[in-house]
């Protein structure tokens, strides 16, 4: 008992430490120079990671029995309280967020050097970490919603950090507005939950799912799914994420790779006891995940912005996580979330290092041949590329293979889903191979004489993440189900899809490795050896289809334009009409009519006010006569 | 010999009131208009007193005292206004003072 109480108090520290750091830095931002800011923010991040690790170990020794701490009860009926929980799921997220936050802040100290708002950046950064921890550590939907909204706010602040650039300000707005669409679904889901269960507490809700009608569960799942789609940038709410690349690159690494966008995945795994009862919601999640994974992977193959490729890749990988959730493989989803967090943070930070060395040039067509100039960055990015492509034994292979196998094992229509997922995995390897080759290998005829390796504060985080990207996959392999043990208590009553046994698993693994290798080899043939230039494309009549694919890819199937035309322009036209008809004619018209009526009538009556006393006396006399006439007509005393 | 009845007094009061009212309507000298108001007030006083005598009650006479007091107060204020008008335009005509016309 004593130990439990101690843990309860301790695991709150990493949540509120970033918050206090943010406030502290904000209050002293005029006072602190860059060095002192870095000192405080790095130490705070390291401390909160250390405490998080301690809490996680303590939790592991206690066999992942959830630790709940209720700070206070807000309302007793319905039961709403402010509380936090530490179990396997939130423990993993706690370690992941605090750990990556430290590594990325280390990188940021160098990347954001000599920025005029250096201190502000770390204020927002710490505030973001706090919001994210609030989201993942909550023991009920209310606190989760607070975190959910604060994450939206702080991501807005970070995306439009360089708000002097109009594109950055716009991107921040776009992210915020599209997230609102998802949040609206989340909020409605919460209302239905409160109406059905009369509480927000995860434990109480998720233990009592048996007596609830399936239609209610489906409604809850669908609305929460909409929220997850917004936050995790799933089709059709994904277009904010590529635009969000306007923010500082380390912030992109944290928000758009490791933490914020995984909030939707995390939330759906959290409600998995509900979700497993709704076949429709699961099916929709896997379908939308599949669309997202394929669409984003397809869009990534002809992007030329170093960060946009990674952004579409993030969307696509998030699609993989949603596929896993839809297939009931919640452990695989979290597993892929963890591995993806590491290799995508690695890729983003590597991209940051390249951008830094290239003096803020982001077009990969102007790079090329950087491998000799930046060997560490190139090799680390290479590891990241191999990891995301699913090459064993790197991290991405284990998690992606587990997702593929879990989809396959469901049978029936899921064979189709499996084939499509495999296609997305192939595309992933292809565009990531292209990305790496265009940046580091292909000679584009640029000199890059002034490009040097990034400073040590940048390469060290890269090396660290590179090591993790290689080895983090071993936490959950078919031979060692580490993550499953961690999540065991959290997913106690959930039917988790398990991997197939024996030869099927081997065949599936070989196929997924094959897809990865094929993608990389084709990328190498096209962009390394430039095979397409040696073949006469016109002879095979391939030129126009290839150009069509290129065009569709770089324009994201024209979905943005369609959305712009349909929602933005349509809305604008509608609101313009409303402004003219309803506001201009109806409301303004009635108000104006009233005022002119008063004006005209008062003009008429005011002509009687001549200013001459004699005239007033005449009126007075006339009314006196009227009064007398009234008296005569109606006797004062009734008979 | 004709007997002087209440009707006579009432008629006299009505005539006095009408003269006062007519004066108010046609004259523009502030001082004359003021006198017309006094005339009307006293016509009303006469009505009160004759009615009081007719019904044998003192209520009307008490009212007359009130009217006298109010009239005295009004004279104080009114004459002050007239003096200030006179200072401003060196005539007591009220027709010039039509700034509050609509």
Interface residues (C-beta under 8 A of the other chain):
Chain A: X605 X606 X607 X608 X609 X610 X611 X612 X613 X614 X617 X618 X621
Chain B: X21 X24 X25 X26 X27 X28 X33 X94 X95 X97 X98 X99 X100 X101 X102
